[in-house]
Amino acid sequence: MLNSELLTGYNPSVHPGHQYSGQLLNVNASFMLRKIQTFDELTSTFAIVGVLSAYWYDERLDWTPTNYNDLKVTHFKLKEIWTPPFVLGNSQDDIDLIGNGDMHVAVTFAGVVNWLVPIKISTTCDADVTYYPFDQQSCVVLLLPWGYDASLIQLNAIGATLDLTNYAENPIWNLVSTSLHSAQTPSLYLGMRITFKRKSMFFVMNFILPTILMCFINVFVFILPAESGERVGFCITVLLAIAVFLSIVSSALPQTSTPQMAILCYLLVVHIVLSIMIMICTICGLRFHFRSEEDQVPSWIARLTRYVGNVRGTNLNRSSVSPDSTDPVSVTAKTDADIIGVDTSVLSEVSWKHVSTAFNRVCFVFFIVTAMSCNIAFLFVLSVS
C-alpha cells in the first residue's frame, strides 16, 4: 500500500528536486573494494570487484511513519524510482548503466534513498613495466552520471579512500594505496585511484636469478681445457638458454616502449651480447691453442703474453710445458727486469699455447668483471626505484 501510494504519479525519468530552481541534487557516493581480480599488461585491462554505495534525498518518497504502522524503511526496484545513471567512463568492454533494474534499493521515511550495487569493473589501464618484475601500477576508475552535469547534480565522495573492510588479497598484486575523489568541472565524475605492486619473488626465483647465474657460468668456459672439445658447445648452450628466457619475458610484457621498455629486457640483451662475445673469444682462444708451433709468435704478442704471466705471478711455460722438456719452445720464468730487456731470441720461445693461456686469463677476468658490473647496476637501479 505504501509503495503504491508513493509511486502514484512518480516519474523515474525525472531526477529529485527538479522543481527547485538553482538547487543542486546532492548525491553522496563511496566504493567498497572487495578484490583486485586481474591486471593484464598485454591488453592493458584492469578488473576489480566491489560494491558501489550512494545515497540522496528524494522528496517524492517521504512519508509519516505513524500513518503506516510505524514503518520507517521500504524497498523499491531500481527501475521503479530515479537512480543516478552511472556509467564507466574508461570501460574496457561495452558501456552500460551500472546496476540491474530488478535489484532493490532501500528508502527511509525521510526520503533518503540508499543504493548498494555489487559490480565488476573492467577498465583500461596502461601498464608501466619499466621496473618489471618490481613494478608498481596505478589505475584510475571513472564513474560518470550520464546525461547530467554540474548544473543539476552535486556529486560528493564519502571519504578520501576506498572501503577495504572486506578486501581479499590478490595472489599476484599487493595493494599499496587507494583514493576516492569527485569533481564538478570540467566534467562531473566520481574517480577512484588504486595503486598496487607486484609480488616479485616468483619472477626473481624463476627468471632473474637463473639468468644471472647463467651469465656467470658462461664465463667459466675459459677455464675448460681446450683439449676437451666442449668449449664452443658450452657457449652456444648458454646463449640459447638466455635467448629462451628473453622470449619468455617478452611474451609477458606489452608490445610497447611507452613509457619505457622493461629494464630486465635490456639486461637480457646485455647477457646475450656478452655470451656472443664470449663465444667469439673462445673460438679465438682455440685458434691460438691449436695453431702450429712452426708459426712464430709476433714479438708484440709475445711481450703481452709474458707480461700477463708475470703480472699474475705465474710461469706461462709451466702451465703447458715442463722446464726440463726437450721441447724447443720451453722457457724459464722471467722477472719484470728480464721482460724489459728481453731480446728477440727469448721472445721467440713463447709458443701459441702460452698465448692461448694468457688470452684465456685476460678474457676470464674481463668478462667476470663486466658481468658483475652489469648485474650490480641492474640491481642498484631496481633498488633505487
C-alpha positions in Angstrom: 0.0 0.0 0.0 2.8 2.4 0.9 4.8 1.7 -2.2 1.8 2.1 -4.4 0.9 5.5 -2.9 4.5 6.7 -3.2 4.7 5.7 -6.8 1.4 7.3 -7.8 2.3 10.0 -10.3 6.1 9.2 -9.8 8.2 9.6 -13.0 11.5 7.7 -12.6 13.0 9.6 -15.6 12.8 12.9 -13.6 15.5 13.5 -11.0 14.6 14.6 -7.5 14.5 18.3 -6.8 13.8 19.2 -10.5 11.1 21.7 -9.4 13.6 23.7 -7.2 15.4 26.2 -9.4 19.0 26.8 -8.5 19.2 23.9 -6.1 21.6 21.0 -6.8 20.7 17.4 -6.0 23.4 16.1 -3.6 24.5 12.5 -4.5 26.9 11.1 -2.0 28.9 8.0 -3.1 31.5 5.6 -1.9 33.1 2.4 -3.0 33.9 -0.8 -1.1 36.7 -2.7 -2.8 36.4 -6.5 -2.5 39.3 -7.7 -4.6 41.6 -6.9 -7.5 40.6 -9.6 -9.9 43.1 -9.2 -12.8 45.6 -6.8 -14.3 46.7 -7.8 -17.8 49.8 -5.9 -19.0 49.4 -7.2 -22.6 45.8 -5.9 -23.1 46.1 -3.1 -20.5 43.0 -4.4 -18.7 42.3 -3.8 -15.1 39.4 -5.6 -13.4 38.1 -5.2 -9.8 35.1 -6.4 -7.8 33.4 -4.2 -5.3 30.2 -2.5 -4.0 29.1 1.0 -5.1 27.2 2.8 -2.4 25.3 6.0 -2.9 22.5 7.9 -1.1 20.5 11.0 -1.9 17.3 12.7 -0.9 14.1 12.2 -3.0 11.3 14.5 -1.7 8.7 12.4 -3.5 9.4 9.3 -1.4 9.0 10.6 2.2 6.1 9.7 4.4 4.9 9.8 8.0 5.6 6.5 9.8 2.7 6.8 12.1 0.3 6.6 9.2 1.7 3.3 8.1 2.1 1.2 11.3 5.3 3.0 12.2 7.0 1.7 9.0 10.3 3.5 8.6 12.0 1.7 5.7 10.7 0.3 2.5 12.2 -1.1 -0.7 11.7 -0.5 -4.4 13.2 -1.9 -7.5 15.8 0.2 -9.2 13.6 0.6 -12.3 10.7 1.9 -10.3 12.4 5.1 -9.0 15.1 7.5 -10.1 18.7 6.4 -9.6 21.9 8.2 -10.8 22.7 6.7 -14.3 26.3 5.9 -13.6 28.4 4.5 -16.4 32.1 3.5 -16.5 34.0 6.3 -18.3 37.1 4.3 -19.1 35.4 0.9 -19.7 37.3 -1.9 -21.4 34.1 -3.5 -22.6 30.8 -2.1 -23.8 29.4 0.9 -21.9 26.3 0.0 -19.9 24.4 1.5 -17.0 25.6 0.3 -13.6 23.1 -1.8 -11.8 20.3 -4.2 -12.6 16.7 -2.8 -12.8 15.4 -5.7 -10.7 17.8 -5.0 -7.8 16.2 -3.5 -4.7 17.0 -0.1 -3.1 16.1 0.9 0.4 14.2 4.2 1.1 13.7 5.7 4.6 10.6 7.6 5.7 12.7 10.8 5.4 13.0 10.3 1.7 16.7 9.2 1.8 17.4 6.6 -0.9 20.3 4.2 0.0 21.6 2.4 -3.1 24.1 -0.5 -2.8 25.0 -2.3 -6.0 27.7 -5.0 -6.4 29.6 -4.6 -9.6 32.6 -6.0 -11.5 34.5 -3.1 -13.2 36.8 -3.7 -16.1 38.7 -0.7 -17.2 41.7 0.3 -19.4 44.9 0.9 -17.6 48.2 1.4 -19.3 51.0 -0.7 -17.7 54.3 0.8 -16.8 56.7 -2.2 -16.9 60.0 -0.2 -16.6 61.0 -2.0 -13.4 59.3 -5.3 -14.1 59.1 -7.5 -12.1 59.4 -5.0 -9.3 56.8 -2.7 -11.0 54.1 -0.7 -9.3 50.9 0.2 -11.2 48.3 2.9 -10.6 44.9 2.6 -12.3 42.1 5.1 -12.3 38.4 4.2 -12.4 35.9 6.9 -13.6 32.2 6.8 -12.9 30.1 9.3 -14.8 26.4 10.2 -14.1 25.5 10.0 -17.8 23.2 12.8 -19.0 23.8 15.1 -16.0 26.2 17.9 -15.4 27.4 20.2 -12.6 24.3 22.4 -13.0 22.0 19.6 -11.9 23.9 17.3 -9.5 26.4 17.9 -6.8 28.5 14.7 -6.6 30.2 14.1 -3.3 32.8 11.5 -2.4 32.3 9.9 1.0 35.8 9.7 2.5 39.2 10.1 0.8 39.9 6.4 0.4 38.0 3.2 -0.6 36.4 1.0 2.0 38.8 -2.0 2.5 36.8 -3.7 5.2 36.2 -6.9 3.2 39.1 -6.7 0.9 40.6 -10.1 -0.2 44.3 -10.2 -1.1 45.3 -10.9 -4.7 47.9 -13.7 -5.2 50.0 -11.6 -7.6 49.5 -8.0 -6.5 49.9 -6.2 -3.2 47.5 -3.3 -2.6 49.6 -0.2 -1.8 47.0 2.7 -1.6 43.6 3.8 -2.7 41.9 7.2 -3.1 38.4 8.5 -3.8 37.5 11.9 -5.2 34.8 13.7 -7.0 34.9 16.6 -9.5 32.4 19.0 -10.8 34.5 20.6 -13.6 35.4 20.2 -16.3 33.2 17.2 -16.2 31.1 15.6 -13.5 32.6 12.3 -12.3 33.5 10.1 -9.3 37.1 8.9 -9.5 39.0 6.1 -7.8 42.7 5.6 -7.9 44.1 2.2 -7.0 47.9 1.6 -6.6 49.3 -1.9 -6.3 52.7 -3.5 -6.5 53.7 -6.9 -8.0 54.7 -9.8 -5.7 58.1 -10.4 -7.3 59.5 -13.4 -5.5 58.2 -15.9 -8.2 59.8 -13.9 -11.0 63.1 -13.5 -9.1 63.4 -17.2 -8.4 62.3 -18.4 -11.9 63.7 -15.7 -14.2 66.2 -13.2 -12.8 68.3 -15.5 -10.6 68.7 -18.3 -13.3 69.6 -15.6 -15.9 72.3 -14.0 -13.7 73.7 -17.4 -12.8 73.9 -18.5 -16.4 75.8 -15.3 -17.2 78.4 -16.1 -14.6 78.5 -19.8 -15.6 79.2 -18.8 -19.2 82.5 -17.0 -18.2 83.9 -20.3 -16.8 84.3 -21.6 -20.3 87.8 -20.0 -20.3 88.8 -22.5 -17.6 87.7 -25.6 -19.6 90.7 -27.4 -21.1 91.0 -26.7 -24.8 91.5 -30.4 -25.5 88.0 -31.3 -24.1 86.4 -30.0 -27.3 83.4 -28.7 -25.3 84.1 -25.0 -25.2 82.1 -23.9 -28.2 79.2 -26.2 -27.5 79.1 -24.9 -23.9 78.9 -21.3 -25.1 76.2 -22.0 -27.6 74.1 -23.8 -25.0 74.2 -20.9 -22.5 73.5 -18.4 -25.3 70.4 -20.3 -26.4 69.2 -20.6 -22.8 69.4 -16.8 -22.3 67.6 -16.3 -25.6 64.8 -18.6 -24.3 64.5 -16.5 -21.1 64.3 -13.3 -23.2 61.5 -14.7 -25.3 59.6 -15.8 -22.1 59.9 -12.4 -20.5 59.0 -10.6 -23.8 55.8 -12.7 -24.1 54.6 -11.5 -20.7 55.1 -7.8 -21.4 53.1 -5.3 -23.6 54.4 -4.8 -27.1 55.2 -1.2 -26.5 58.1 1.1 -25.5 55.9 3.6 -23.8 56.7 4.9 -21.3 59.8 2.7 -21.4 60.8 -0.8 -22.2 61.5 -3.1 -19.1 65.0 -2.7 -17.7 65.0 -6.5 -17.5 64.9 -6.8 -21.3 68.0 -4.5 -21.5 69.8 -6.8 -19.0 68.9 -9.9 -21.1 70.1 -8.2 -24.2 73.4 -7.4 -22.5 73.7 -11.0 -21.4 73.2 -12.2 -25.0 75.8 -9.7 -26.2 78.3 -10.9 -23.5 77.5 -14.5 -24.5 78.2 -13.8 -28.2 81.5 -12.0 -27.2 82.5 -14.9 -25.0 81.8 -17.4 -27.8 83.9 -15.3 -30.3 86.8 -15.0 -27.7 86.5 -18.8 -27.1 86.9 -19.5 -30.8 89.9 -17.1 -31.0 91.5 -18.8 -27.9 91.1 -22.3 -29.5 92.6 -20.9 -32.7 95.7 -19.8 -30.7 95.9 -23.1 -28.8 95.8 -25.3 -31.9 98.0 -23.2 -34.1 101.1 -24.9 -35.5 104.2 -24.4 -33.3 106.1 -23.8 -36.5 104.4 -20.4 -36.8 106.4 -17.8 -34.9 104.6 -15.6 -32.4 104.8 -11.9 -33.2 107.1 -10.0 -30.8 104.3 -7.7 -29.5 102.1 -10.7 -28.7 105.0 -12.4 -27.0 105.6 -9.4 -24.8 102.0 -9.2 -23.8 101.9 -12.9 -23.1 104.9 -12.8 -20.8 103.6 -9.6 -19.2 100.3 -11.3 -18.3 102.1 -14.3 -16.9 104.4 -12.2 -14.7 101.6 -9.9 -13.5 99.7 -13.0 -12.3 102.9 -14.3 -10.6 103.0 -17.5 -12.7 105.2 -19.1 -15.3 103.3 -19.5 -18.5 105.8 -22.2 -19.6 104.9 -24.4 -16.6 101.2 -24.3 -17.5 101.7 -26.4 -20.5 105.4 -27.4 -20.9 107.9 -28.7 -18.3 111.2 -26.7 -18.0 113.2 -30.0 -18.4 111.4 -30.9 -21.6 113.4 -31.2 -24.8 110.6 -29.2 -26.5 112.4 -26.2 -28.1 109.7 -23.9 -27.0 110.2 -24.4 -23.3 111.4 -21.3 -21.4 112.0 -20.3 -17.8 110.2 -17.7 -15.8 111.4 -14.2 -16.2 111.4 -11.3 -13.9 110.0 -7.9 -14.8 113.5 -6.7 -15.5 114.1 -9.6 -17.8 111.0 -8.7 -19.8 112.0 -5.1 -20.2 115.4 -6.1 -21.6 114.3 -9.3 -23.4 115.7 -9.9 -26.8 114.1 -11.4 -29.9 115.6 -14.8 -29.3 113.9 -15.0 -25.8 110.6 -13.8 -27.1 110.6 -16.4 -29.8 110.5 -19.0 -27.1 106.9 -18.1 -26.3 104.6 -20.6 -28.0 101.0 -20.2 -29.2 99.8 -22.4 -26.3 101.3 -19.8 -24.0 99.4 -17.1 -25.9 96.2 -19.1 -25.6 96.7 -19.5 -21.8 97.3 -15.7 -21.3 94.4 -14.9 -23.6 92.0 -17.1 -21.6 93.1 -15.5 -18.4 92.5 -12.0 -19.6 89.1 -12.9 -21.0 88.1 -14.6 -17.8 88.9 -11.6 -15.7 87.4 -9.1 -18.2 84.1 -10.9 -18.6 83.7 -11.8 -14.9 84.2 -8.1 -14.0 81.8 -7.0 -16.8 79.1 -9.4 -15.8 79.3 -8.4 -12.2 79.2 -4.7 -13.1 76.1 -5.2 -15.3 74.2 -7.2 -12.8 75.1 -5.0 -9.9 74.0 -1.9 -11.9 70.7 -3.6 -12.7 70.0 -4.5 -9.1 71.0 -1.0 -8.0 68.6 0.7 -10.4 65.8 -1.6 -9.1 66.6 -0.9 -5.5 66.5 2.8 -6.1 63.2 2.6 -7.9 
